[in-house]
Amino acid sequence: QVCCPAASPPPTEAIRYGLSAAMMHAAAVAGGPLASVAGTATGVAYGAFKYNRMNYLYDQAQRFTRYTQGYSFAIEQTGQYREDIHDLTELTVSKQDLFHCLGVIFVVITFQLIMAGRLGVHGPIMPGWLLGLHYGNACIACMYLILSMWLSLHASARAKAGAVHMLTRTVRLPIPTPQQLDKAREVGNSFEKARMTDMFRIPFVIPAPKEVVVPDAEPEADGKTGKSKDASAKKPKAKIRASERRIPKWFQDEGQELYSGVKGAGARALPEHFDLYRGLQEEWWAHDVYARISLLYFFSHWLQAAGLYTQSHAFGELRAIWVAWAASIVFTAGHFCILQVDICSEPQGRPFYAPVEKIAPFITMICCFAMSLEYSIIEPSLGLKTIIYMLAWICYIIQIAWSIRLFDLAEPRAGPEPEDLPGLAWWPQEWFVPPSFQHALYLVGAPKKLQPGQTCLTQEMKMSRGAAPAVPVQQPRPSQPQLFPWKIFRGALFVMLSVWFLMTIGRIAEQANGERYFLKQEGRMMRWPSHMQPWMTPWTRLGSRNEWAHTGGSDRRLQEEDELRRKVVGTAERLIAALANLPDSLENSEKPEVPVAAPVLQHVGWPSMQEPQLLACDGQGQLAALTRARAGASVRLSTATNATDAASAKTLAKHFELQGIDGLGELLGATLGSTGLVLLTSSGSLAECSGRPREGRWSCSQLSALPLASQRLRLGVAARQAMGRLRAAIVFEEEDSIALFETAEDGEWQPTGEVELPFPSRSVSSFSMQSKGESVLISTTDGRVLELALEDAKQQRPGRRTAGALGLEWRAACSLGDGRMAHLAAGSEGDVALEPLLFTSARA
C-alpha cells in the first residue's frame, strides 16, 4: 500500500476505534480487576498503534507532496535562469547589431565623401593644407568605422554562441529521475521499521515532538550600517533538540534530508549560471567596449571631414561665403555635442590631462576663417599668406593634440568595482573599462551575489545530497582580462597618430619647397592664392572636356558657353557653306545620287554621360538617339532650314532607359513608328517598345528572334510594316551583303533576298529604316548615306558625302519625312572626343 495524502483520519475509523476500546473495557469489567487492567491496557495500546500509524501515513504523503512541489518550484526558477541568459545576451547582441547597421550605412556615405565627392574635379582645386585636413579626417573615419563593424560582429556572434552553449548544456530544467521519485515515496508497510516507542506513543501523555526552527540564510541588512534590520530583536534558537524518544524516527530522517544542504547553500548562495556566464563575458566585453568607442571616434572624424568638404564646395565652386559659415557652424555644434555626451570628465592627475575635446570641434571654424581670407577680394600679399598659414598650422596642432587625447581616453585602466544599484550599469572589477566612457557603454555583467530575500532552490537541492554529489558544482572559467581588442584598437590609434605626423612633415616640406612643386603641374593648378588661379573644364567620365561642372559652372564668372565648343561649331558652319557642292565634282559613281542640300547643325542639349550611336525617326520630326547599351534620348527637332535659325532654337533631349531587354546583346538598329520602337540586337533578338517613354523609362517586350544558327551580326535593323508583319535587314560578321527577312502569316521568319553592299561593311556605321520599313538607310563613317528601297531591292539611291570634309565621325542617319534627313556625328579635338553633333539636311 502506497501512502497518499490525508488531512485527518476518516470519521468511520475514529468511530470504529472508539467502539473497539469500549468493547474491551466492557469485557475487562465483566472479568474482574485483573482482567479489567489487561483489557484497558490492550485497548489503549491498540488505539495508540492505530493513531501513530495514521500519523505516519499522513506524514509520508505530505513528504512526497513537498518533494514534488519543491521540484516544481525549482523548474520554474530554472526557467527564470534561462531568461537571465537570454536577457544578458540580447543586451550585447542588440547593441552590436545597431553598431553594425550604422556601419553599413556610413561605409557608403564615407566612400562618397572620399571618392565621388572629390574636391578639385568640378572647379579650382583647394589649398593643400585644407585637402590634408579633409582627406586625413575622412580616411581615419573610414578606418574606425570598419574597425567598429568588425569588433561588433565578433562580440555579437560570440555572445550568441556562448548563450546557446549554456542553454543547451548547463542551464537545464531539474527534472527528477524515476529513481529519485521512488526514493522519495514510502509504502505503507515501511511503518513496520519504526521504533516500538514510535508505534505505541500515547498522544497527550507522551508530548509530541517539537518543531525544528531553521533561521533564514541571510537576514536583510541595513544599507548604511551593514547590520541586520532586526538586530535588536531577540534571535530565535537555531535548533531546540528533544530526546530521541519524543521524536519519531521518520521525522528525524526527513529533517536531516531537508536541512542538510542549508549550510552549503548559504556558503554558495549565488546560482552557478551567473558565474559561468560572467566567465564567458570575458571573451567579448572588450569587443563591445571598443566597438562603441570606435563608433564615437568615427563620427568625430567624419563630422570634421564633412564640414571641411562642405565649406570647400561652398568656397571653391559656389563662391558662397555665408553658406560656408552657416554649414560650418552646424557641423561644429553637432561635433561638440556628441563629444560632451560620450566623454565624461576625469579627475586631474593623468599624464596627458588636457580637455582637447572642448576645442577640437572648432577646427572647422578656424578653417572657414582661413578659407574666407584665401578666397577674399583682398589683394594677395605676404602678410595675408602668413596669416592663412598660421591658421592652418593651428588646425594641425589641434588635430595632433586631439589624436593624443583620443589615445589617452581609450586606454583601459583598473578601477574599483561599481556599486550594483538597481537600473544602473554594472561590471566586475576585473574588467578594465576606460573610465572616460563608463557612463556611455551600458554594460551589464552577471551579478556576483543575490539580492536580499532571494534564494536558489537548485543550489539547495544539490547541496542537500551531501555525501553523494550526483551533480558536481561547476566552476567559472579563470578570470583574466581579455584585452586583445584593445591591442587592435591601439594599433589603429598609432596609425592615426602616424598619419597626422606625416601630414605635418609634408606641410613643412610643402612650405619650404613651394606648394605642389614635388609633382608635375596639370595646367589647371597654380600657386597661391586659389581664387586667382586659371580654371579649366574638368575631365568627365566619357573622356571629354566639353562639359561644365555640376553646379552649372564652377565659377559664377565662367557661366558662358565653352570656348572650344563654340570654335568647333563656328568652323563647321563655315565649312558646310563653303564645301557644300564640292562632293558633286569629286564623287564618281555609276548609280544615281540623291541630291542633298547643305546640312544644318541643330543645337541639342544632350544628357550627361551619354554617347548615342544610333538614330530612329518616326517621319514626323520626332527622333530617338540610342546608345548600344540600352539607353537613349528623345528629341523633337525644330523646322529650321538654315544655320541662323537653328542656332537660335536649342532643343533639350530627354533621357530614357530601355527596360526588359537585358541579356539580348548590344543594340544594332532601331526603327521608330507610330506604335512604338522596334529594336534589333547583335544576338538576332528583336524587341518592341510600345508607345513612348514614361518618366524616363520605356518598357519593351521580346519578339521572335531571327534564325541565325548561332551566328553573330555586325549590322542590322528591323521595322514593323503597315500590315503588322516584321521586316529585317542584317549583315553577318565578315560578310559584305545584306540579308533580308520577313515574317510569314504564322509569325515565322522567312528569307526574302540578299543585296551586295557597294562598299566594305567595315566602312558602314549603322542601318536605319523608315517608320513602315519601306527602305533602308545605310550610313557610312565618311558621311555618305545610301538608301535601299526594299520593295525593289535593285533600286539603290546612293547619297553623296554630306560633310566628310569636316573631319567628323559620322555614326547614323534617319529619315525625318518631307524630304529631310537627320545625321548624327561626333567630332574630336586631338585625342579628346567632343559632344555629339546632330545635323539635318533637305533634299533638293
C-alpha positions in Angstrom: 0.0 0.0 0.0 1.5 3.3 -1.1 0.8 6.2 1.2 -1.3 9.0 -0.2 -2.2 12.5 1.1 -4.7 12.5 4.0 -5.5 15.6 6.1 -7.2 13.7 9.0 -8.3 10.2 9.9 -11.7 9.3 8.4 -14.6 9.6 10.8 -15.6 6.0 10.3 -12.2 4.8 11.5 -12.4 7.0 14.6 -15.8 5.6 15.5 -14.6 2.1 14.9 -11.6 2.7 17.2 -13.8 4.1 19.9 -16.2 1.2 19.8 -13.4 -1.3 20.0 -11.9 0.4 23.0 -15.4 0.5 24.7 -15.9 -3.2 24.0 -12.6 -4.1 25.5 -13.3 -2.0 28.5 -16.7 -3.7 29.0 -15.1 -7.2 28.7 -12.5 -6.2 31.3 -15.2 -5.0 33.8 -17.0 -8.3 33.4 -13.9 -10.4 34.0 -12.7 -8.8 37.2 -10.0 -6.3 38.3 -7.0 -8.1 36.7 -8.8 -8.7 33.5 -10.0 -5.1 33.7 -6.5 -3.8 33.8 -5.3 -6.0 31.0 -8.3 -5.1 28.8 -7.8 -1.4 29.4 -4.1 -1.7 28.5 -4.8 -3.7 25.4 -7.4 -1.1 24.3 -5.0 1.8 24.9 -2.2 0.1 23.1 -4.4 -0.7 20.1 -5.7 2.8 19.9 -2.2 4.3 20.2 -1.0 2.0 17.4 -3.7 3.0 15.1 -3.3 6.7 15.8 0.5 6.6 15.2 0.1 4.6 12.0 -2.3 7.2 10.7 0.2 9.9 11.5 2.9 8.0 9.8 0.8 7.6 6.6 -0.1 11.3 6.7 3.5 12.4 7.2 4.7 10.3 4.3 2.0 11.7 2.0 3.0 15.2 2.9 6.7 14.4 2.4 6.1 13.2 -1.2 3.9 16.2 -1.9 6.6 18.5 -0.6 9.2 16.7 -2.7 7.3 17.1 -6.0 6.3 20.7 -5.2 9.9 21.6 -4.5 11.0 20.3 -7.9 8.1 22.3 -9.4 9.5 25.5 -7.8 13.0 24.6 -8.9 11.8 24.1 -12.5 10.1 27.5 -12.5 13.3 29.1 -11.1 15.5 27.4 -13.7 13.2 28.8 -16.4 13.9 32.2 -14.9 17.6 31.5 -15.1 17.3 30.7 -18.8 15.6 34.0 -19.2 18.6 35.6 -17.5 20.9 34.1 -20.1 18.6 35.4 -22.9 18.4 38.9 -21.4 22.1 39.3 -20.8 22.9 38.0 -24.3 20.2 40.1 -26.0 21.7 43.3 -24.5 25.0 42.6 -26.2 23.6 41.4 -29.5 21.1 44.3 -29.9 23.8 46.9 -29.3 26.2 45.2 -31.7 23.6 44.8 -34.4 22.8 48.5 -34.1 26.5 49.4 -34.4 26.8 47.1 -37.5 23.8 48.6 -39.1 25.1 52.1 -38.7 28.5 51.0 -40.1 26.9 49.5 -43.2 25.1 52.8 -43.9 28.0 55.1 -43.3 30.5 53.0 -45.2 28.8 54.1 -48.4 28.5 57.7 -47.2 32.1 57.8 -46.2 33.4 56.5 -49.6 31.2 59.0 -51.3 32.8 61.7 -49.2 36.3 60.5 -50.2 35.8 59.4 -53.9 32.5 60.5 -55.5 32.6 64.0 -53.9 36.3 64.5 -54.5 37.5 68.1 -54.5 39.1 69.8 -57.4 37.2 68.0 -60.1 34.4 70.4 -60.7 36.3 73.6 -60.1 39.6 75.1 -58.9 41.5 72.8 -56.6 41.5 73.5 -52.9 44.6 74.7 -50.9 46.9 71.9 -49.9 46.6 72.5 -46.2 42.8 72.1 -46.4 43.0 69.0 -48.5 45.3 67.4 -45.9 42.8 68.0 -43.1 39.9 66.9 -45.2 41.3 63.6 -46.5 43.1 62.8 -43.3 39.9 63.0 -41.3 37.8 61.2 -44.0 40.3 58.2 -44.3 40.8 57.9 -40.5 37.0 57.9 -40.1 36.7 55.1 -42.6 39.3 53.1 -40.6 37.4 53.5 -37.3 34.1 52.6 -39.0 35.5 49.4 -40.4 37.1 48.5 -37.0 33.8 49.2 -35.2 31.9 46.9 -37.6 34.4 44.1 -37.2 34.5 44.3 -33.4 30.7 44.4 -33.1 30.5 41.4 -35.5 32.7 39.3 -33.2 31.0 40.5 -30.0 27.5 39.6 -31.3 28.5 36.2 -32.7 30.5 35.2 -29.6 27.7 36.3 -27.2 25.1 34.3 -29.1 27.3 31.3 -29.3 28.0 31.4 -25.5 24.4 31.7 -24.7 23.4 28.7 -26.9 26.2 26.6 -25.3 25.0 27.3 -21.8 21.3 26.9 -22.6 21.9 23.5 -24.3 24.4 22.1 -21.8 24.3 23.9 -18.4 21.1 25.7 -17.5 18.7 22.8 -17.9 15.4 22.1 -16.1 16.0 19.9 -12.9 13.6 17.0 -13.8 13.7 14.3 -11.1 14.6 10.8 -12.3 12.3 7.7 -11.6 14.9 6.5 -9.1 14.6 9.8 -7.2 10.9 9.6 -7.2 10.9 6.0 -5.9 13.3 7.0 -3.2 11.1 9.9 -2.2 7.9 7.8 -1.8 7.2 5.4 1.1 4.9 2.4 1.1 2.6 1.6 4.0 4.4 -1.4 5.4 7.5 0.7 6.0 5.8 1.6 9.2 7.0 -1.8 10.5 10.5 -0.4 10.5 9.6 2.3 13.0 10.7 2.0 16.6 8.3 0.4 19.1 8.1 3.6 21.1 7.0 5.5 17.9 4.3 2.9 17.2 2.7 3.0 20.7 3.2 6.6 21.7 0.2 7.6 23.7 -1.0 11.1 22.5 -1.2 13.9 25.1 0.5 11.6 27.6 3.9 11.5 25.9 4.5 15.0 24.5 4.6 15.4 20.7 8.0 16.3 19.1 8.7 20.0 19.0 9.1 21.7 15.6 12.6 22.5 14.4 13.2 26.2 13.9 15.6 27.0 11.0 16.8 30.6 10.7 17.0 32.4 7.3 20.2 32.1 5.4 21.0 35.8 5.3 18.9 38.4 7.2 18.2 41.6 5.3 20.9 44.1 6.1 20.7 47.8 6.6 22.4 49.6 3.7 24.1 52.2 5.8 25.4 50.3 8.8 25.6 46.8 7.3 23.8 45.4 10.4 20.7 43.3 10.3 17.5 45.3 10.5 16.1 43.0 13.2 19.4 43.0 15.2 17.6 44.4 18.2 15.0 41.6 18.1 15.5 38.5 20.1 17.2 35.9 18.0 15.5 32.5 18.0 17.4 29.5 18.9 19.0 27.7 16.0 17.5 24.4 16.9 15.7 23.0 20.0 16.7 19.4 20.2 14.5 17.0 22.1 15.0 13.4 23.3 15.1 10.9 20.6 12.3 9.1 22.4 10.0 12.0 21.9 10.7 12.3 18.1 9.6 9.7 15.6 12.5 8.3 13.6 10.8 9.0 10.3 10.6 12.7 11.4 14.3 12.8 12.2 15.2 11.3 8.9 13.1 13.8 7.0 14.6 16.7 8.9 18.1 15.5 8.2 17.5 15.3 4.5 15.7 18.6 4.3 18.2 20.8 6.1 21.5 19.1 5.4 22.0 21.5 2.4 21.2 24.7 4.1 24.7 25.3 5.3 26.2 24.5 1.9 23.7 26.7 0.1 24.5 29.6 2.4 28.2 29.2 1.6 27.4 29.3 -2.1 24.1 31.2 -2.4 24.8 32.6 -6.0 23.3 30.5 -8.8 26.2 28.9 -10.7 24.9 30.1 -14.2 25.8 33.7 -13.2 29.4 32.7 -12.5 29.6 30.7 -15.7 28.2 33.5 -17.8 30.5 36.1 -16.3 33.4 33.9 -17.3 32.0 33.8 -20.9 31.6 37.6 -20.9 35.3 37.9 -20.5 35.6 36.9 -24.2 33.5 39.7 -25.7 33.1 42.6 -23.2 36.2 44.3 -24.6 34.9 43.9 -28.2 31.7 45.5 -27.0 33.5 48.4 -25.4 35.9 49.2 -28.2 33.2 48.8 -30.9 31.3 51.6 -29.2 34.4 53.8 -28.8 35.4 53.2 -32.4 31.9 54.4 -33.4 32.4 57.6 -31.5 35.9 58.2 -33.0 34.4 57.6 -36.5 31.7 60.2 -36.0 34.2 62.7 -34.6 36.4 62.5 -37.7 33.5 62.1 -40.1 31.9 65.3 -38.9 35.2 67.1 -39.3 35.7 65.9 -42.8 32.1 66.6 -43.8 32.4 70.2 -42.5 35.6 70.8 -44.4 34.1 69.3 -47.6 31.0 71.5 -47.4 33.0 74.7 -47.0 35.4 73.7 -49.7 32.4 73.2 -52.1 30.9 76.5 -51.0 34.1 78.5 -51.5 35.7 76.7 -54.4 32.6 76.1 -56.6 29.7 78.2 -55.3 31.6 81.2 -54.1 29.1 81.5 -51.2 30.8 82.7 -48.1 27.7 82.8 -45.8 26.7 79.3 -46.9 30.1 78.1 -45.9 29.9 79.8 -42.5 26.4 78.5 -41.8 27.3 74.9 -42.7 30.5 75.0 -40.6 28.6 76.2 -37.5 26.1 73.3 -37.9 28.8 70.7 -38.2 30.8 72.2 -35.3 27.8 72.3 -33.0 27.0 68.7 -33.8 30.5 67.6 -33.2 30.8 69.4 -29.9 27.5 68.0 -28.6 28.3 64.3 -29.2 31.7 64.7 -27.6 30.2 66.2 -24.5 27.6 63.4 -24.3 30.0 60.5 -24.7 33.1 61.7 -22.8 32.9 62.3 -19.1 35.4 64.5 -17.2 38.2 62.7 -15.4 40.0 63.8 -12.3 43.2 65.6 -13.0 46.5 63.8 -12.5 46.7 61.8 -15.7 49.9 62.0 -17.8 48.0 63.9 -20.5 45.1 65.5 -18.9 44.0 68.3 -21.3 40.4 68.6 -22.3 41.1 68.9 -26.0 37.6 67.7 -26.8 36.4 71.2 -25.8 38.3 72.8 -28.7 38.7 70.0 -31.3 35.3 70.6 -33.0 36.3 74.2 -33.7 38.9 73.2 -36.3 36.2 73.5 -38.9 35.5 77.1 -37.9 39.2 78.1 -37.9 39.5 76.5 -41.4 36.4 78.5 -42.5 38.0 81.7 -41.4 41.2 80.9 -43.2 39.3 80.0 -46.4 37.4 83.3 -46.2 40.8 85.0 -46.4 42.0 82.7 -49.0 39.1 83.4 -51.4 38.5 87.0 -50.4 38.9 90.0 -52.7 41.8 91.3 -50.5 44.9 91.9 -52.6 47.3 88.9 -52.2 50.3 89.8 -50.0 52.9 88.1 -47.9 51.2 89.2 -44.8 47.9 87.7 -45.8 49.6 84.5 -46.9 51.3 84.3 -43.5 48.0 84.7 -41.6 46.4 81.9 -43.6 49.3 79.6 -43.0 49.3 80.4 -39.3 45.6 79.5 -39.0 46.3 76.3 -40.9 49.1 75.3 -38.5 46.8 76.0 -35.6 44.4 73.5 -37.1 47.1 70.9 -37.5 48.4 71.4 -33.9 44.9 70.9 -32.5 44.4 67.8 -34.7 47.6 66.2 -33.3 46.7 67.1 -29.7 43.2 65.7 -30.3 44.7 62.4 -31.6 46.9 62.1 -28.5 43.9 62.8 -26.3 41.9 60.1 -28.1 44.7 57.6 -27.2 44.6 58.6 -23.6 40.8 58.4 -23.4 40.6 54.9 -24.8 43.3 53.3 -22.6 41.9 50.7 -20.3 42.5 51.1 -16.6 41.8 49.1 -13.5 39.4 50.7 -11.0 37.1 50.0 -8.1 34.1 47.8 -8.8 31.0 50.0 -9.2 28.1 49.6 -6.8 25.4 47.3 -8.0 22.4 49.6 -7.9 19.0 48.8 -9.5 18.7 50.1 -13.0 22.3 51.1 -13.5 25.1 49.6 -15.5 27.5 47.2 -13.6 30.6 45.3 -14.4 33.1 43.3 -12.3 36.3 44.8 -11.1 38.4 42.6 -13.3 37.0 44.4 -16.4 39.4 47.2 -17.2 37.0 49.7 -18.7 38.2 53.1 -19.9 36.8 55.5 -17.2 36.0 58.3 -19.6 33.4 56.2 -21.4 31.9 54.2 -18.4 28.6 56.1 -18.4 28.1 55.6 -22.2 28.9 51.9 -22.6 25.8 50.5 -20.9 27.5 47.3 -19.7 25.6 44.8 -17.5 27.7 41.9 -16.2 26.3 38.8 -14.4 25.9 39.5 -10.7 28.3 38.2 -8.0 25.7 37.9 -5.3 22.0 37.6 -4.8 19.8 40.5 -3.6 18.4 40.2 -0.1 15.5 37.9 0.1 16.4 35.8 -3.0 17.2 32.1 -2.8 18.4 29.5 -5.2 16.4 26.2 -4.9 18.6 24.4 -7.4 21.7 25.1 -5.3 20.0 24.0 -2.1 18.8 20.7 -3.7 22.3 20.0 -5.0 23.9 20.6 -1.6 21.3 18.5 0.2 22.6 15.4 -1.4 25.6 15.6 0.9 27.9 12.6 0.7 26.7 11.5 -2.7 27.0 14.6 -5.0 25.4 13.2 -8.2 25.8 16.6 -10.0 29.1 18.4 -9.1 29.0 22.1 -8.7 30.5 23.7 -11.9 33.2 26.3 -11.5 33.5 29.5 -13.7 36.4 29.9 -16.0 39.5 31.6 -14.7 39.1 35.4 -14.9 41.8 37.1 -16.9 41.4 40.5 -18.6 40.8 39.9 -22.3 42.5 42.9 -23.8 43.1 41.7 -27.3 40.6 44.2 -28.8 42.5 47.0 -27.0 45.7 45.9 -28.8 43.9 46.1 -32.1 42.4 49.4 -31.3 45.7 50.7 -30.1 47.2 49.8 -33.5 44.5 52.0 -35.1 45.4 54.8 -32.7 49.1 54.5 -33.7 48.1 54.6 -37.4 46.1 57.8 -36.7 49.0 59.5 -35.0 51.4 58.4 -37.8 49.1 59.9 -40.4 49.0 63.3 -38.7 52.7 63.4 -38.1 53.3 62.5 -41.7 50.9 65.3 -42.8 52.7 67.7 -40.6 56.1 66.8 -42.1 54.5 67.1 -45.6 53.2 70.5 -44.8 56.7 71.6 -43.6 58.2 70.3 -46.9 55.5 72.0 -49.0 56.0 75.4 -47.4 59.8 75.1 -47.7 59.8 73.8 -51.3 56.7 75.6 -52.5 53.1 74.4 -52.8 52.8 71.3 -55.1 56.3 71.6 -56.5 57.0 68.0 -55.9 54.6 66.9 -58.7 54.2 67.9 -62.3 51.5 70.5 -62.9 48.4 69.6 -64.8 47.9 73.1 -66.3 44.9 73.9 -64.1 46.6 74.3 -60.8 48.6 77.3 -59.9 50.2 78.7 -56.8 48.5 80.6 -54.1 46.0 82.3 -54.0 43.4 79.8 -55.0 40.7 82.2 -56.2 43.1 83.7 -58.8 44.2 80.5 -60.5 43.0 79.8 -64.0 40.1 77.5 -64.4 39.7 74.7 -67.0 36.8 72.4 -67.6 37.3 69.1 -65.8 37.8 65.7 -67.4 34.5 63.8 -67.5 33.8 60.1 -67.2 33.4 60.0 -71.0 36.9 61.1 -71.6 35.9 64.6 -72.8 36.5 68.1 -71.5 33.4 69.7 -73.1 31.0 69.6 -70.1 30.5 72.1 -67.4 30.7 71.3 -63.7 27.5 70.0 -62.0 26.9 73.4 -60.5 26.3 75.0 -63.9 29.8 76.4 -63.9 32.3 76.1 -61.1 32.8 79.8 -61.0 29.9 82.3 -61.3 32.1 84.3 -63.7 32.6 81.4 -66.0 29.0 80.6 -67.0 29.4 81.4 -70.7 29.5 78.6 -73.3 32.5 76.5 -73.6 35.1 78.3 -75.8 36.2 75.1 -77.6 32.7 74.1 -78.5 31.9 77.5 -79.9 35.0 77.4 -82.1 34.2 73.9 -83.5 30.6 74.8 -84.2 31.6 78.1 -85.9 34.2 76.3 -88.1 31.7 73.6 -89.0 29.1 76.0 -90.2 31.6 77.9 -92.3 32.9 74.8 -93.9 29.4 73.4 -94.7 28.5 76.5 -96.6 31.9 76.6 -98.4 32.1 72.9 -99.3 28.5 72.1 -99.9 29.0 71.4 -103.6 32.5 70.0 -103.5 31.4 66.3 -103.3 29.5 66.7 -106.6 32.7 67.2 -108.6 34.7 64.5 -106.7 32.1 61.7 -106.5 32.4 59.3 -109.4 29.6 56.7 -109.2 27.6 55.0 -111.9 24.5 55.0 -109.8 22.2 57.9 -109.4 22.8 60.2 -106.5 20.3 61.7 -104.1 20.8 65.4 -104.1 21.3 66.7 -100.6 21.2 70.3 -99.5 23.7 71.8 -97.1 23.3 70.2 -93.6 22.2 72.4 -90.8 23.6 72.0 -87.3 20.9 71.5 -84.7 21.7 72.7 -81.2 20.7 69.8 -78.9 21.3 69.6 -75.2 22.4 66.0 -74.7 22.1 64.3 -71.3 25.4 63.9 -69.5 27.5 60.8 -69.9 25.7 59.6 -73.0 27.2 58.9 -76.4 24.4 58.0 -78.9 25.4 55.7 -81.8 22.0 55.0 -83.5 19.1 57.1 -84.8 15.5 56.3 -85.3 12.9 58.7 -86.8 9.1 58.5 -87.0 8.9 60.6 -90.2 7.2 63.5 -88.3 10.2 65.3 -86.8 10.5 63.1 -83.7 13.7 61.0 -83.4 15.3 58.8 -80.8 19.1 58.7 -80.3 20.2 55.5 -78.8 23.4 54.1 -77.3 24.3 50.4 -77.8 23.9 49.9 -74.0 20.1 50.2 -73.9 19.8 54.0 -73.1 18.8 56.9 -75.3 17.3 60.3 -75.6 14.2 61.6 -77.4 14.4 64.8 -79.5 11.7 66.9 -81.2 13.7 68.8 -83.9 12.8 72.3 -85.0 11.8 73.1 -88.5 14.7 75.5 -89.1 16.3 75.1 -92.5 19.3 77.4 -92.1 22.1 77.7 -89.6 21.0 81.1 -88.3 17.5 79.9 -87.3 18.9 76.6 -85.9 21.4 78.3 -83.7 18.7 80.4 -82.0 16.5 77.3 -81.4 18.1 75.0 -78.9 16.4 71.6 -78.2 16.8 69.7 -75.0 17.0 65.9 -75.3 15.0 63.8 -72.8 16.9 60.8 -71.4 15.2 57.4 -71.1 16.2 53.8 -70.3 15.1 50.7 -72.2 13.8 48.1 -69.9 13.1 44.4 -70.5 15.9 43.7 -73.0 18.7 42.7 -70.6 20.8 39.8 -71.8 19.8 40.3 -75.5 23.1 41.9 -76.5 24.1 45.3 -77.7 21.7 47.3 -80.0 22.4 47.3 -83.7 19.5 49.2 -85.1 16.1 50.7 -84.2 13.0 52.0 -86.1 10.6 54.5 -84.6 7.0 54.2 -85.7 3.6 55.4 -84.6 3.1 52.3 -82.4 6.5 52.3 -80.8 10.1 51.4 -81.2 11.4 48.1 -82.8 14.9 47.0 -81.7 17.4 44.5 -83.2 20.4 43.3 -81.2 23.7 41.6 -82.1 22.3 38.2 -81.0 19.5 38.4 -83.6 16.8 39.1 -80.9 14.1 41.6 -81.5 12.1 43.6 -79.1 9.3 46.1 -79.3 8.8 49.1 -77.0 5.2 50.3 -77.2 4.1 53.9 -77.1 6.6 56.5 -75.9 8.8 56.8 -72.8 7.2 57.5 -69.5 9.2 59.1 -66.6 12.5 58.2 -68.2 11.6 54.6 -68.8 10.5 52.7 -71.9 9.2 49.2 -71.3 10.0 46.7 -74.0 8.8 43.1 -74.8 10.8 40.5 -76.7 9.7 39.3 -80.1 10.6 36.2 -82.1 14.3 36.0 -82.8 15.9 35.7 -86.3 17.0 32.2 -87.3 20.8 32.8 -87.2 22.1 29.4 -86.2 24.4 30.8 -83.6 25.9 33.4 -86.0 26.7 36.9 -84.9 25.5 40.1 -86.6 27.6 43.1 -87.4 24.9 45.4 -88.7 21.1 45.2 -88.8 17.8 46.9 -88.4 14.1 45.8 -88.2 10.7 47.5 -88.5 7.0 46.7 -88.4 5.3 47.1 -91.7 1.8 48.5 -92.3 0.2 45.1 -92.3 1.8 44.3 -88.9 4.5 42.0 -90.2 8.2 42.4 -89.3 10.9 43.1 -91.8 14.7 42.9 -91.1 17.9 43.8 -92.9 21.1 42.3 -91.5 24.8 41.8 -92.2 26.7 38.9 -90.7 30.2 39.1 -89.4 32.9 39.0 -92.0 30.3 39.5 -94.9 29.6 42.4 -97.2 26.0 41.5 -98.2 22.6 42.4 -96.8 20.3 39.5 -96.0 16.6 40.4 -96.0 14.0 38.6 -93.8 10.2 39.0 -93.3 7.7 37.2 -91.0 5.1 35.0 -92.6 1.4 34.8 -91.5 2.3 32.2 -88.8 5.0 34.6 -87.4 8.0 32.5 -88.7 10.9 34.3 -90.3 11.4 33.7 -94.0 14.4 34.9 -96.1 13.3 37.2 -98.9 16.5 38.3 -100.6 20.1 39.3 -100.5 21.8 42.5 -101.7 25.5 43.2 -102.1 26.9 46.3 -100.5 28.7 48.7 -102.8 31.5 49.1 -100.3 33.0 47.0 -97.4 30.8 46.5 -94.4 33.6 47.8 -92.1 33.0 51.3 -93.5 29.3 51.2 -92.6 28.5 52.7 -89.2 24.8 51.8 -88.9 21.5 50.9 -90.5 18.1 52.6 -90.1 14.7 52.1 -91.7 11.8 54.3 -92.4 8.9 54.0 -90.0 7.0 51.4 -92.1 10.1 49.6 -93.3 9.8 50.8 -97.0 13.6 51.4 -97.3 16.9 51.1 -95.5 19.3 54.0 -94.9 22.9 52.8 -94.8 25.2 55.3 -93.1 29.0 55.2 -93.6 31.7 56.6 -91.4 32.7 59.2 -94.0 29.3 60.8 -94.2 27.6 59.0 -97.1 24.0 57.8 -96.9 22.8 55.0 -99.2 19.0 54.5 -99.5 18.0 51.0 -100.4 14.3 50.6 -101.5 13.2 47.2 -100.2 10.1 47.0 -102.4 12.5 46.8 -105.3 15.9 45.9 -104.0 17.6 46.7 -107.3 16.7 50.4 -106.8 19.6 51.9 -104.9 20.0 55.6 -104.4 23.4 56.3 -103.0 23.8 59.7 -101.3 26.8 62.0 -101.7 29.3 62.7 -99.0 27.4 65.3 -96.9 30.2 66.7 -94.8 33.1 64.4 -94.8 35.5 67.3 -95.2 34.8 68.4 -91.7 36.8 65.5 -90.3 33.8 64.3 -88.2 32.9 60.7 -87.3 29.5 60.0 -88.9 27.5 57.5 -86.9 23.9 57.3 -88.1 21.2 58.8 -90.2 17.4 58.5 -90.4 14.5 60.0 -92.4 12.6 62.8 -90.8 9.9 62.9 -93.5 9.1 65.7 -96.0 12.4 65.0 -97.7 14.5 65.8 -94.6 17.2 63.6 -93.1 18.9 63.6 -89.7 22.7 62.9 -89.4 24.5 62.0 -86.2 28.2 62.8 -85.9 30.9 63.3 -83.3 34.0 65.5 -83.6 37.3 65.5 -81.7 40.0 67.9 -80.7 43.2 65.9 -80.8 42.6 62.8 -78.7 39.7 64.3 -76.9 36.2 63.4 -78.1 33.6 66.2 -78.3 29.9 66.2 -77.7 27.7 64.5 -80.4 26.5 66.8 -83.2 23.2 66.5 -84.9 22.7 67.8 -88.5 19.6 68.0 -90.7 19.6 68.1 -94.4 16.9 68.6 -97.0 16.8 67.0 -100.5 16.9 69.5 -103.4 
